């Protein structure tokens, strides 16, 4: 799972297809992500001290990760992510289209460093 919270993604399937937004939260066990303003549903709430008015609250529901594609910041296109080792041995994510760095996954390790 290479998508992280804070990444910009585009929805490629479902009712919100074509929407580009930011990932708020990830559930790695279920393979789902909470994306801003995507897959909004109404939750009916009863009057209480927390919600004195009651009524319908609009909230986001999780989206399956297979329905999301990462949007590269450098080439501005939706793309897949790959993993590679840098020269010092750190593991990083990269854009498969333009090869740009998309963030470090793990710190440098001597066994993976190029000599």
N, CA, C and O atoms as a GROMACS GRO file, in nm:
protein
  460
    1UNK      N    1   0.084  -0.117   0.000
    1UNK     CA    2   0.000   0.000   0.000
    1UNK      C    3   0.089   0.124   0.000
    1UNK      O    4   0.150   0.157   0.102
    2UNK      N    5   0.097   0.190  -0.113
    2UNK     CA    6   0.189   0.302  -0.128
    2UNK      C    7   0.123   0.438  -0.109
    2UNK      O    8   0.192   0.539  -0.095
    3UNK      N    9  -0.009   0.443  -0.109
    3UNK     CA   10  -0.078   0.570  -0.085
    3UNK      C   11  -0.075   0.600   0.064
    3UNK      O   12  -0.096   0.512   0.147
    4UNK      N   13  -0.048   0.726   0.098
    4UNK     CA   14  -0.040   0.769   0.237
    4UNK      C   15  -0.141   0.880   0.262
    4UNK      O   16  -0.196   0.938   0.168
    5UNK      N   17  -0.164   0.910   0.390
    5UNK     CA   18  -0.251   1.023   0.421
    5UNK      C   19  -0.179   1.152   0.383
    5UNK      O   20  -0.059   1.166   0.404
    6UNK      N   21  -0.254   1.245   0.328
    6UNK     CA   22  -0.196   1.370   0.278
    6UNK      C   23  -0.169   1.368   0.128
    6UNK      O   24  -0.146   1.474   0.070
    7UNK      N   25  -0.171   1.252   0.065
    7UNK     CA   26  -0.150   1.242  -0.079
    7UNK      C   27  -0.272   1.294  -0.154
    7UNK      O   28  -0.384   1.289  -0.105
    8UNK      N   29  -0.247   1.345  -0.274
    8UNK     CA   30  -0.356   1.385  -0.363
    8UNK      C   31  -0.390   1.266  -0.451
    8UNK      O   32  -0.302   1.208  -0.515
    9UNK      N   33  -0.518   1.229  -0.454
    9UNK     CA   34  -0.562   1.113  -0.532
    9UNK      C   35  -0.681   1.152  -0.618
    9UNK      O   36  -0.749   1.252  -0.593
   10UNK      N   37  -0.705   1.070  -0.721
   10UNK     CA   38  -0.822   1.087  -0.806
   10UNK      C   39  -0.906   0.961  -0.798
   10UNK      O   40  -0.852   0.850  -0.801
   11UNK      N   41  -1.036   0.977  -0.786
   11UNK     CA   42  -1.128   0.864  -0.780
   11UNK      C   43  -1.149   0.814  -0.923
   11UNK      O   44  -1.185   0.892  -1.011
   12UNK      N   45  -1.125   0.684  -0.946
   12UNK     CA   46  -1.136   0.629  -1.082
   12UNK      C   47  -1.258   0.541  -1.101
   12UNK      O   48  -1.283   0.495  -1.212
   13UNK      N   49  -1.335   0.516  -0.994
   13UNK     CA   50  -1.455   0.433  -1.006
   13UNK      C   51  -1.557   0.478  -0.902
   13UNK      O   52  -1.521   0.525  -0.794
   14UNK      N   53  -1.683   0.462  -0.936
   14UNK     CA   54  -1.789   0.494  -0.841
   14UNK      C   55  -1.860   0.623  -0.876
   14UNK      O   56  -1.838   0.680  -0.983
   15UNK      N   57  -1.946   0.668  -0.787
   15UNK     CA   58  -2.029   0.785  -0.811
   15UNK      C   59  -1.947   0.914  -0.820
   15UNK      O   60  -1.986   1.007  -0.890
   16UNK      N   61  -1.836   0.919  -0.750
   16UNK     CA   62  -1.752   1.039  -0.748
   16UNK      C   63  -1.634   1.030  -0.844
   16UNK      O   64  -1.531   1.094  -0.822
   17UNK      N   65  -1.646   0.950  -0.949
   17UNK     CA   66  -1.537   0.930  -1.045
   17UNK      C   67  -1.493   1.063  -1.105
   17UNK      O   68  -1.575   1.146  -1.144
   18UNK      N   69  -1.360   1.082  -1.113
   18UNK     CA   70  -1.305   1.203  -1.170
   18UNK      C   71  -1.273   1.309  -1.067
   18UNK      O   72  -1.209   1.410  -1.100
   19UNK      N   73  -1.314   1.291  -0.943
   19UNK     CA   74  -1.288   1.388  -0.837
   19UNK      C   75  -1.145   1.374  -0.787
   19UNK      O   76  -1.099   1.264  -0.756
   20UNK      N   77  -1.076   1.487  -0.778
   20UNK     CA   78  -0.940   1.489  -0.725
   20UNK      C   79  -0.944   1.554  -0.588
   20UNK      O   80  -0.997   1.664  -0.572
   21UNK      N   81  -0.888   1.486  -0.488
   21UNK     CA   82  -0.891   1.537  -0.352
   21UNK      C   83  -0.778   1.478  -0.270
   21UNK      O   84  -0.696   1.402  -0.322
   22UNK      N   85  -0.773   1.513  -0.140
   22UNK     CA   86  -0.664   1.474  -0.052
   22UNK      C   87  -0.710   1.362   0.041
   22UNK      O   88  -0.825   1.360   0.085
   23UNK      N   89  -0.619   1.268   0.071
   23UNK     CA   90  -0.649   1.157   0.161
   23UNK      C   91  -0.638   1.208   0.305
   23UNK      O   92  -0.538   1.267   0.343
   24UNK      N   93  -0.742   1.184   0.383
   24UNK     CA   94  -0.743   1.227   0.523
   24UNK      C   95  -0.687   1.118   0.614
   24UNK      O   96  -0.605   1.146   0.701
   25UNK      N   97  -0.732   0.994   0.592
   25UNK     CA   98  -0.699   0.886   0.683
   25UNK      C   99  -0.697   0.754   0.606
   25UNK      O  100  -0.769   0.739   0.507
   26UNK      N  101  -0.614   0.659   0.652
   26UNK     CA  102  -0.605   0.528   0.589
   26UNK      C  103  -0.640   0.419   0.688
   26UNK      O  104  -0.608   0.430   0.807
   27UNK      N  105  -0.705   0.314   0.641
   27UNK     CA  106  -0.728   0.193   0.719
   27UNK      C  107  -0.656   0.080   0.645
   27UNK      O  108  -0.710   0.025   0.549
   28UNK      N  109  -0.537   0.047   0.688
   28UNK     CA  110  -0.454  -0.050   0.617
   28UNK      C  111  -0.510  -0.191   0.628
   28UNK      O  112  -0.491  -0.271   0.536
   29UNK      N  113  -0.579  -0.224   0.736
   29UNK     CA  114  -0.635  -0.357   0.754
   29UNK      C  115  -0.748  -0.382   0.654
   29UNK      O  116  -0.752  -0.488   0.590
   30UNK      N  117  -0.838  -0.286   0.640
   30UNK     CA  118  -0.951  -0.300   0.548
   30UNK      C  119  -0.918  -0.258   0.406
   30UNK      O  120  -0.994  -0.289   0.315
   31UNK      N  121  -0.805  -0.188   0.385
   31UNK     CA  122  -0.768  -0.143   0.251
   31UNK      C  123  -0.854  -0.029   0.202
   31UNK      O  124  -0.891  -0.024   0.084
   32UNK      N  125  -0.888   0.063   0.293
   32UNK     CA  126  -0.975   0.174   0.257
   32UNK      C  127  -0.912   0.306   0.299
   32UNK      O  128  -0.826   0.311   0.386
   33UNK      N  129  -0.957   0.414   0.233
   33UNK     CA  130  -0.907   0.547   0.263
   33UNK      C  131  -1.024   0.643   0.276
   33UNK      O  132  -1.126   0.629   0.209
   34UNK      N  133  -1.008   0.740   0.364
   34UNK     CA  134  -1.106   0.846   0.382
   34UNK      C  135  -1.055   0.966   0.302
   34UNK      O  136  -0.948   1.018   0.331
   35UNK      N  137  -1.131   1.010   0.203
   35UNK     CA  138  -1.090   1.116   0.112
   35UNK      C  139  -1.183   1.236   0.130
   35UNK      O  140  -1.305   1.219   0.144
   36UNK      N  141  -1.126   1.356   0.129
   36UNK     CA  142  -1.204   1.478   0.149
   36UNK      C  143  -1.314   1.493   0.043
   36UNK      O  144  -1.287   1.481  -0.077
   37UNK      N  145  -1.437   1.517   0.088
   37UNK     CA  146  -1.552   1.544   0.001
   37UNK      C  147  -1.580   1.436  -0.102
   37UNK      O  148  -1.629   1.467  -0.211
   38UNK      N  149  -1.549   1.311  -0.070
   38UNK     CA  150  -1.576   1.199  -0.160
   38UNK      C  151  -1.657   1.096  -0.083
   38UNK      O  152  -1.630   1.071   0.035
   39UNK      N  153  -1.756   1.036  -0.148
   39UNK     CA  154  -1.841   0.933  -0.089
   39UNK      C  155  -1.914   0.986   0.034
   39UNK      O  156  -1.913   0.924   0.140
   40UNK      N  157  -1.977   1.102   0.018
   40UNK     CA  158  -2.049   1.164   0.130
   40UNK      C  159  -2.185   1.098   0.146
   40UNK      O  160  -2.255   1.070   0.049
   41UNK      N  161  -2.223   1.074   0.272
   41UNK     CA  162  -2.352   1.015   0.305
   41UNK      C  163  -2.416   1.099   0.415
   41UNK      O  164  -2.349   1.178   0.482
   42UNK      N  165  -2.547   1.081   0.433
   42UNK     CA  166  -2.617   1.148   0.541
   42UNK      C  167  -2.631   1.053   0.659
   42UNK      O  168  -2.670   0.938   0.643
   43UNK      N  169  -2.598   1.104   0.777
   43UNK     CA  170  -2.620   1.028   0.899
   43UNK      C  171  -2.729   1.101   0.976
   43UNK      O  172  -2.715   1.219   1.008
   44UNK      N  173  -2.835   1.030   1.007
   44UNK     CA  174  -2.945   1.091   1.080
   44UNK      C  175  -2.915   1.083   1.229
   44UNK      O  176  -2.888   0.975   1.282
   45UNK      N  177  -2.919   1.199   1.295
   45UNK     CA  178  -2.887   1.203   1.438
   45UNK      C  179  -3.007   1.254   1.517
   45UNK      O  180  -3.079   1.344   1.474
   46UNK      N  181  -3.024   1.196   1.631
   46UNK     CA  182  -3.132   1.236   1.722
   46UNK      C  183  -3.086   1.357   1.801
   46UNK      O  184  -2.966   1.378   1.818
   47UNK      N  185  -3.178   1.436   1.849
   47UNK     CA  186  -3.144   1.551   1.931
   47UNK      C  187  -3.072   1.507   2.058
   47UNK      O  188  -3.115   1.412   2.124
   48UNK      N  189  -2.964   1.576   2.091
   48UNK     CA  190  -2.889   1.546   2.213
   48UNK      C  191  -2.817   1.673   2.256
   48UNK      O  192  -2.832   1.778   2.192
   49UNK      N  193  -2.739   1.665   2.363
   49UNK     CA  194  -2.663   1.783   2.405
   49UNK      C  195  -2.555   1.816   2.303
   49UNK      O  196  -2.524   1.934   2.280
   50UNK      N  197  -2.498   1.714   2.242
   50UNK     CA  198  -2.395   1.737   2.141
   50UNK      C  199  -2.453   1.796   2.013
   50UNK      O  200  -2.394   1.885   1.953
   51UNK      N  201  -2.570   1.746   1.973
   51UNK     CA  202  -2.640   1.794   1.854
   51UNK      C  203  -2.780   1.841   1.896
   51UNK      O  204  -2.876   1.767   1.881
   52UNK      N  205  -2.792   1.964   1.949
   52UNK     CA  206  -2.922   2.009   1.999
   52UNK      C  207  -3.028   2.021   1.891
   52UNK      O  208  -3.147   2.007   1.920
   53UNK      N  209  -2.988   2.046   1.766
   53UNK     CA  210  -3.085   2.060   1.658
   53UNK      C  211  -3.131   1.924   1.606
   53UNK      O  212  -3.246   1.907   1.568
   54UNK      N  213  -3.038   1.827   1.604
   54UNK     CA  214  -3.070   1.698   1.544
   54UNK      C  215  -3.066   1.710   1.393
   54UNK      O  216  -3.014   1.809   1.341
   55UNK      N  217  -3.121   1.613   1.322
   55UNK     CA  218  -3.131   1.622   1.176
   55UNK      C  219  -3.032   1.533   1.104
   55UNK      O  220  -2.998   1.424   1.152
   56UNK      N  221  -2.987   1.580   0.987
   56UNK     CA  222  -2.899   1.499   0.902
   56UNK      C  223  -2.760   1.562   0.897
   56UNK      O  224  -2.745   1.679   0.865
   57UNK      N  225  -2.660   1.481   0.929
   57UNK     CA  226  -2.520   1.524   0.917
   57UNK      C  227  -2.461   1.462   0.792
   57UNK      O  228  -2.482   1.344   0.765
   58UNK      N  229  -2.388   1.541   0.715
   58UNK     CA  230  -2.321   1.490   0.596
   58UNK      C  231  -2.177   1.454   0.634
   58UNK      O  232  -2.104   1.539   0.686
   59UNK      N  233  -2.138   1.331   0.608
   59UNK     CA  234  -2.003   1.289   0.644
   59UNK      C  235  -1.944   1.200   0.535
   59UNK      O  236  -2.017   1.142   0.455
   60UNK      N  237  -1.810   1.190   0.533
   60UNK     CA  238  -1.743   1.107   0.434
   60UNK      C  239  -1.735   0.963   0.484
   60UNK      O  240  -1.720   0.937   0.603
   61UNK      N  241  -1.744   0.872   0.390
   61UNK     CA  242  -1.726   0.730   0.420
   61UNK      C  243  -1.602   0.681   0.346
   61UNK      O  244  -1.565   0.739   0.244
   62UNK      N  245  -1.539   0.574   0.395
   62UNK     CA  246  -1.416   0.524   0.332
   62UNK      C  247  -1.438   0.472   0.190
   62UNK      O  248  -1.545   0.424   0.155
   63UNK      N  249  -1.333   0.485   0.108
   63UNK     CA  250  -1.333   0.440  -0.031
   63UNK      C  251  -1.228   0.330  -0.044
   63UNK      O  252  -1.121   0.339   0.015
   64UNK      N  253  -1.259   0.228  -0.122
   64UNK     CA  254  -1.162   0.120  -0.146
   64UNK      C  255  -1.039   0.176  -0.217
   64UNK      O  256  -1.051   0.259  -0.307
   65UNK      N  257  -0.920   0.132  -0.176
   65UNK     CA  258  -0.796   0.184  -0.235
   65UNK      C  259  -0.783   0.150  -0.383
   65UNK      O  260  -0.714   0.221  -0.457
   66UNK      N  261  -0.848   0.043  -0.428
   66UNK     CA  262  -0.840   0.008  -0.569
   66UNK      C  263  -0.916   0.107  -0.656
   66UNK      O  264  -0.899   0.108  -0.778
   67UNK      N  265  -0.999   0.191  -0.595
   67UNK     CA  266  -1.074   0.291  -0.670
   67UNK      C  267  -1.006   0.427  -0.669
   67UNK      O  268  -1.065   0.526  -0.713
   68UNK      N  269  -0.883   0.435  -0.621
   68UNK     CA  270  -0.808   0.560  -0.614
   68UNK      C  271  -0.678   0.547  -0.691
   68UNK      O  272  -0.617   0.440  -0.695
   69UNK      N  273  -0.636   0.658  -0.754
   69UNK     CA  274  -0.505   0.664  -0.819
   69UNK      C  275  -0.432   0.787  -0.770
   69UNK      O  276  -0.490   0.894  -0.756
   70UNK      N  277  -0.303   0.770  -0.746
   70UNK     CA  278  -0.217   0.878  -0.699
   70UNK      C  279  -0.200   0.983  -0.809
   70UNK      O  280  -0.184   0.948  -0.926
   71UNK      N  281  -0.205   1.112  -0.773
   71UNK     CA  282  -0.182   1.220  -0.868
   71UNK      C  283  -0.044   1.278  -0.838
   71UNK      O  284  -0.020   1.331  -0.730
   72UNK      N  285   0.047   1.267  -0.935
   72UNK     CA  286   0.185   1.314  -0.920
   72UNK      C  287   0.188   1.467  -0.917
   72UNK      O  288   0.120   1.532  -0.996
   73UNK      N  289   0.266   1.523  -0.824
   73UNK     CA  290   0.275   1.668  -0.812
   73UNK      C  291   0.360   1.730  -0.923
   73UNK      O  292   0.335   1.844  -0.963
   74UNK      N  293   0.459   1.656  -0.973
   74UNK     CA  294   0.548   1.715  -1.073
   74UNK      C  295   0.490   1.706  -1.215
   74UNK      O  296   0.501   1.803  -1.291
   75UNK      N  297   0.430   1.593  -1.252
   75UNK     CA  298   0.376   1.582  -1.388
   75UNK      C  299   0.224   1.604  -1.392
   75UNK      O  300   0.166   1.604  -1.501
   76UNK      N  301   0.160   1.622  -1.279
   76UNK     CA  302   0.016   1.652  -1.268
   76UNK      C  303  -0.074   1.551  -1.339
   76UNK      O  304  -0.178   1.588  -1.394
   77UNK      N  305  -0.035   1.426  -1.338
   77UNK     CA  306  -0.119   1.323  -1.399
   77UNK      C  307  -0.138   1.209  -1.301
   77UNK      O  308  -0.055   1.187  -1.212
   78UNK      N  309  -0.249   1.135  -1.318
   78UNK     CA  310  -0.270   1.021  -1.230
   78UNK      C  311  -0.179   0.908  -1.276
   78UNK      O  312  -0.167   0.880  -1.395
   79UNK      N  313  -0.117   0.843  -1.180
   79UNK     CA  314  -0.015   0.745  -1.212
   79UNK      C  315  -0.006   0.639  -1.104
   79UNK      O  316  -0.064   0.654  -0.996
   80UNK      N  317   0.068   0.534  -1.133
   80UNK     CA  318   0.097   0.433  -1.032
   80UNK      C  319   0.225   0.472  -0.960
   80UNK      O  320   0.303   0.552  -1.011
   81UNK      N  321   0.245   0.417  -0.843
   81UNK     CA  322   0.366   0.443  -0.765
   81UNK      C  323   0.453   0.319  -0.763
   81UNK      O  324   0.403   0.206  -0.761
   82UNK      N  325   0.584   0.340  -0.764
   82UNK     CA  326   0.679   0.232  -0.752
   82UNK      C  327   0.769   0.257  -0.633
   82UNK      O  328   0.766   0.363  -0.572
   83UNK      N  329   0.850   0.156  -0.600
   83UNK     CA  330   0.944   0.166  -0.489
   83UNK      C  331   1.084   0.139  -0.542
   83UNK      O  332   1.106   0.048  -0.621
   84UNK      N  333   1.179   0.221  -0.496
   84UNK     CA  334   1.319   0.200  -0.536
   84UNK      C  335   1.409   0.242  -0.421
   84UNK      O  336   1.368   0.313  -0.329
   85UNK      N  337   1.535   0.195  -0.429
   85UNK     CA  338   1.636   0.233  -0.332
   85UNK      C  339   1.718   0.348  -0.388
   85UNK      O  340   1.752   0.348  -0.506
   86UNK      N  341   1.750   0.445  -0.304
   86UNK     CA  342   1.836   0.556  -0.346
   86UNK      C  343   1.981   0.512  -0.332
   86UNK      O  344   2.010   0.401  -0.286
   87UNK      N  345   2.074   0.600  -0.371
   87UNK     CA  346   2.216   0.567  -0.364
   87UNK      C  347   2.265   0.542  -0.222
   87UNK      O  348   2.354   0.460  -0.200
   88UNK      N  349   2.206   0.613  -0.124
   88UNK     CA  350   2.250   0.594   0.014
   88UNK      C  351   2.180   0.478   0.084
   88UNK      O  352   2.211   0.448   0.200
   89UNK      N  353   2.085   0.412   0.018
   89UNK     CA  354   2.020   0.294   0.074
   89UNK      C  355   1.882   0.320   0.130
   89UNK      O  356   1.823   0.228   0.188
   90UNK      N  357   1.829   0.441   0.117
   90UNK     CA  358   1.694   0.471   0.165
   90UNK      C  359   1.592   0.421   0.062
   90UNK      O  360   1.620   0.419  -0.057
   91UNK      N  361   1.475   0.382   0.110
   91UNK     CA  362   1.368   0.336   0.022
   91UNK      C  363   1.272   0.452  -0.001
   91UNK      O  364   1.231   0.519   0.094
   92UNK      N  365   1.234   0.475  -0.128
   92UNK     CA  366   1.146   0.586  -0.161
   92UNK      C  367   1.038   0.545  -0.259
   92UNK      O  368   1.054   0.448  -0.334
   93UNK      N  369   0.927   0.620  -0.259
   93UNK     CA  370   0.820   0.603  -0.358
   93UNK      C  371   0.854   0.692  -0.476
   93UNK      O  372   0.914   0.798  -0.460
   94UNK      N  373   0.815   0.648  -0.597
   94UNK     CA  374   0.839   0.732  -0.715
   94UNK      C  375   0.726   0.716  -0.815
   94UNK      O  376   0.657   0.614  -0.819
   95UNK      N  377   0.709   0.820  -0.896
   95UNK     CA  378   0.608   0.822  -1.001
   95UNK      C  379   0.655   0.734  -1.116
   95UNK      O  380   0.769   0.746  -1.162
   96UNK      N  381   0.568   0.644  -1.163
   96UNK     CA  382   0.605   0.554  -1.273
   96UNK      C  383   0.610   0.625  -1.408
   96UNK      O  384   0.674   0.575  -1.501
   97UNK      N  385   0.544   0.743  -1.421
   97UNK     CA  386   0.544   0.814  -1.549
   97UNK      C  387   0.666   0.903  -1.565
   97UNK      O  388   0.734   0.896  -1.668
   98UNK      N  389   0.693   0.987  -1.464
   98UNK     CA  390   0.802   1.083  -1.480
   98UNK      C  391   0.925   1.050  -1.396
   98UNK      O  392   1.030   1.111  -1.415
   99UNK      N  393   0.914   0.956  -1.304
   99UNK     CA  394   1.028   0.916  -1.222
   99UNK      C  395   1.056   1.008  -1.105
   99UNK      O  396   1.161   0.995  -1.041
  100UNK      N  397   0.966   1.099  -1.074
  100UNK     CA  398   0.988   1.194  -0.965
  100UNK      C  399   0.971   1.127  -0.829
  100UNK      O  400   0.892   1.034  -0.815
  101UNK      N  401   1.044   1.175  -0.731
  101UNK     CA  402   1.037   1.124  -0.595
  101UNK      C  403   0.903   1.164  -0.534
  101UNK      O  404   0.860   1.279  -0.547
  102UNK      N  405   0.837   1.069  -0.465
  102UNK     CA  406   0.708   1.096  -0.402
  102UNK      C  407   0.714   1.079  -0.251
  102UNK      O  408   0.610   1.070  -0.186
  103UNK      N  409   0.835   1.075  -0.194
  103UNK     CA  410   0.849   1.064  -0.049
  103UNK      C  411   0.925   0.940  -0.008
  103UNK      O  412   0.923   0.838  -0.076
  104UNK      N  413   0.991   0.951   0.106
  104UNK     CA  414   1.072   0.841   0.158
  104UNK      C  415   0.985   0.745   0.238
  104UNK      O  416   0.896   0.787   0.311
  105UNK      N  417   1.013   0.615   0.222
  105UNK     CA  418   0.940   0.513   0.297
  105UNK      C  419   1.018   0.472   0.421
  105UNK      O  420   0.962   0.466   0.530
  106UNK      N  421   1.148   0.445   0.404
  106UNK     CA  422   1.230   0.404   0.518
  106UNK      C  423   1.366   0.473   0.509
  106UNK      O  424   1.411   0.509   0.400
  107UNK      N  425   1.432   0.492   0.623
  107UNK     CA  426   1.560   0.562   0.623
  107UNK      C  427   1.671   0.478   0.558
  107UNK      O  428   1.651   0.361   0.525
  108UNK      N  429   1.786   0.541   0.542
  108UNK     CA  430   1.900   0.476   0.476
  108UNK      C  431   1.947   0.354   0.555
  108UNK      O  432   1.948   0.355   0.678
  109UNK      N  433   1.985   0.250   0.481
  109UNK     CA  434   2.036   0.127   0.540
  109UNK      C  435   2.161   0.088   0.463
  109UNK      O  436   2.161   0.090   0.340
  110UNK      N  437   2.264   0.054   0.533
  110UNK     CA  438   2.396   0.029   0.471
  110UNK      C  439   2.392  -0.088   0.374
  110UNK      O  440   2.464  -0.086   0.273
  111UNK      N  441   2.311  -0.191   0.400
  111UNK     CA  442   2.311  -0.308   0.313
  111UNK      C  443   2.252  -0.279   0.175
  111UNK      O  444   2.281  -0.351   0.079
  112UNK      N  445   2.170  -0.174   0.162
  112UNK     CA  446   2.109  -0.140   0.034
  112UNK      C  447   2.180  -0.025  -0.037
  112UNK      O  448   2.139   0.013  -0.147
  113UNK      N  449   2.283   0.030   0.023
  113UNK     CA  450   2.355   0.141  -0.038
  113UNK      C  451   2.438   0.093  -0.156
  113UNK      O  452   2.496  -0.016  -0.154
  114UNK      N  453   2.442   0.176  -0.261
  114UNK     CA  454   2.524   0.143  -0.379
  114UNK      C  455   2.668   0.178  -0.348
  114UNK      O  456   2.697   0.285  -0.295
  115UNK      N  457   2.757   0.088  -0.382
  115UNK     CA  458   2.898   0.109  -0.351
  115UNK      C  459   2.974   0.159  -0.468
  115UNK      O  460   3.095   0.182  -0.458
   0.00000   0.00000   0.00000
